[in-house]
Amino acid sequence: MNPAAFYPTSTDILRFLPELILTIGGVVLLVLEALTGDHKDKSSLGYVSIGVVLAAMFAVPVTLANPGVSFNGMIISDGFAAFFRMVTLLVGLFTLLCSTSYLTREKSNSGEFYLLVLFSLAGQGIMASSNELIMVFLGLEIASISSYVLAGFLKDDKRGSEAALKYFLLGSFATAFFLYGISWIYGVTGATNLSAIRDALAKGTEAPSMVVAAAALMLVGLAFKVSAAPFQAWAPDVYQGAPAPISGFLSAGPKAAAFAIFIRIFQTSFDSLSSRYEPILWALALATMLVGNFSALWQSNVKRMLGYSSIAHAGYVLVAVTTNSNVGTAGAMFYLASYALMNYGAFAAITHIAGRGEKYVTIDDLKGLASKQPVLAALLTVCLLSLTGVPLTAGFFGKFYIFKAAIDHHLYWLSALGLLNSAVAAYYYLRVISAMYMYEPKTTEHPEPVPAGIQLTMWCSAAGILTLGVLPGLVLDYANRFATFVK
Amino acid sequence: MNILAVLLFLPLLGFVAALVLPAAVTKRFVLVFSLLIFGVSLLLIGTVQLRPAAMSWVTDTAWIDTPAIRFHIGLDATSLWLVILTTFLVPVAAYLSQRTILHRPKEFFAYLLLLEFGLIGVFSSLDLFLYYVFWEVVLVPMYFLIGVWGGPNRIYAATKFFVYTMAGSMLMLVAILFIYTKAGTFDLPAILLQMEMGKISFSQTEELALFLAFFLAFAVKVPIFPLHTWLPDAYAEAPTGATLLMAAVLSKMGTYSLLRFNLNLFPRASHDCAPWIVTLAIIGIVYGALVALVQPNMKRLVAYSSISHLGFVVLGLFSGNQFGLDGAVYQMLCHAISTGALFILIGYLEERNKSLEIVDFGGIATPAPNFAAVFLVATLASIGLPLLNNFVGEFLILQGAAQANIWWAAFAALGVVLSACYMLWFYQRTFFGEAKMQMADLAPREWITITPLLVLMLWMGIFTQTWLPGISASNKVLLDRTMSKTVAMEVTK
């Protein structure tokens, strides 16, 4: 290969701009953290990080204006990547908006938190835009390792440390599976580039069973990352134990990025195996929905309940992945975007309600919220109704598009069972709503005012949910346009 | 300007306004605004009555491009009267709640308007998707109305109501999506046209599965035995205003949808399933009446009588002839008025005595003769006394049922007999005998609420010409289309 090709061109840089901004921003924060010293208020570093994420968001259209592969085909910049970069950055922005007040409240405000969020976002961006199994792995690791630390960021909190350890051990396990799968694929096809693997498999290989085994190993790794049953056990513990803004972050951002590579790998590289993995995904999707929804029914801790609900939602997205079609992919994209809005909105509310040390996180603690803080309760209700899938919210259209794709592909039973599942889900979301609206408050003490960052997050997510609930075309048209991969 | 489109969005506008306005004026505002909506809805009548069988006041614009979802609304005679029933009863509910709802009144009255928005949408949508959206929107305000302002067991009742209805409607969503994959559109008239031209057809199994998916959703809402278990809880726990709307209007969502969708879209399956559904309807008629007979709680008694009366409506719908259908639609309106009046009056009793148990009452006729007289009229209407409204509906239904199968009519008539038993016995225990307490007679505001309903009971019992010709004409279109289908099927067999 021509050595000159190893030097990145300016277009290469433009195609990689969001991650570059995030990484440089993270390093700058690291320096600023050292310069500000121990005694200073670190909230200002939070504002800097918000600026960095906003800059990265503005860089996403730049990548879209320069479509194509860069760095010798390692990174691809297409509409699909741009979409998921935007979704993860939005989740990151929400996280940072909610975190400054949270960290001040928990007396743990420090610059590391913000730069870890930025690094994790950079990793997720790489996942969304990688065109190469090695890059996928790198992105996965960058995103995950930052997340492990974030999950246990409150060092004195036992539950947080437990969550971080669990997340780390199981996460590494999953990554190992994934890496093992990569090595087998490389052994069989001699390639790590996604389309090269596709071409090699299309030509036929000498060891078809090894290809299937490799695909299965990678499936296990990815199923861990998207918390699909039976690999979901870590999710509720982690979401319950991690700091509330981070639980929201983990349940929406890395999950969206993991689904992005899930879809990209299986629809690009393993397209020739689709008839073999479809029944497996079918079962996986159904099991995930069932486990998520039925476990969530019994929870009294809202964070844990949302953890199980996020498993159930992963199941819905898996239904879309099962269809292995452009319509399904577009449905999954729409769903993950609306899920990011509604789930983060819910976690933002919990972040505030939980109070110092996250003491108030059970459904009982939400009792009478509507009479104490009507606006917060109303916004949370919008998020919960969207999670339930009530029409005129984004969540409804998400489900609608996913199940429409499933029915287009004759997955009638999966659709019927999946939708009945969402009627089960209505029960546990309603428990929260009824606690807020239908009980008297337990205490008469005056509620603390909602911090501006959390207010902004909740207004944004509620506005987004209702806008997409009436005009889904705003996002869906985009998703439909870019749901096609090079085949 | 299309009055129907304006009418549909007025309640939504009012809902937003009610949320923004200061709490002190909300309840007055909602009352006045809902009266305004009622006034607007009356403007719709003339045009529809001219051509009752065709769709009037049609608005048809694109809403979402992919998949093609249209904002398509319109009214024929049947849906017109249901829309007007809604706009008529919402101000009634708002007026009678003025004094009784003291806890968080602002939200209560706002939800009434949101509910009205959903209901008008359900009765006027001509696009399957749009229809589904409104169908689900109705759930949210009703959930809050039961759950926040209901009786002691309200949260259980509200959750049961929501989850039951949602589970039912999910299968309907699958069916709607399946129809879309076949027809390429959600537009009901377009789908019917394609079916008529033979462009799309469903195999027998497909049609049966689709029919059942729709049927289940509607059967929960009506409710049809054995899916009725949410009803007594919900009716009994909800505050009077909400019970009124639930019994009078929400139950009609189910029966109206059976007519509009099941009978229209799946004539063969409707024909094949009719004996089974009629059997369930008759079980419902007798079962509802028998349980009503032994209910100690007044609200529950009327709730079970509702199950019985709605069984008649379903019987009429599936008897498959003009009499049955006309009777069913007419009975929908009659049941709304007479049961609505009963729930209102029971609400007044509850206000006076803070109890719903029949044993706590007795001899009311002595201290409150006017109350007793009004209650008697409502009771007799509910029983189906000639000259009062229910008589017409039930008579037509029984005639239609007899035409289809004499045994259906024979068993269903049992329900009429039983209704006389439980209602008169209830009346006797409550209003006659020794007076157990002092009881104020009807106050002027109570007269204002109940008089329009009494007038309607008489009007609908005597001057049926106001309503029936239009309803009949719109049913005839349906029958002509579906009969040709089922007859053709008989021939090919």
Interface residues (C-beta under 8 A of the other chain):
Chain A: S371 L385 T388 V390 P391 L392 F396 F400 F403 K404 I407 D408 Y412 S415 A416 L419 L420 S422 A423 V424 A426 Y427 L430 R431 S434 Y437 M438 L471 P472 G473 L476 D477 N480
Chain B: I64 D65 T66 P67 R104 Y132 V133 F134 E136 V137 L139 V140 Y143 F144 G147 V148 R154 I155 A158 T159 F162 V163 M166 A167 M170 L171 L173 V174 L177 F178 Y180 T181
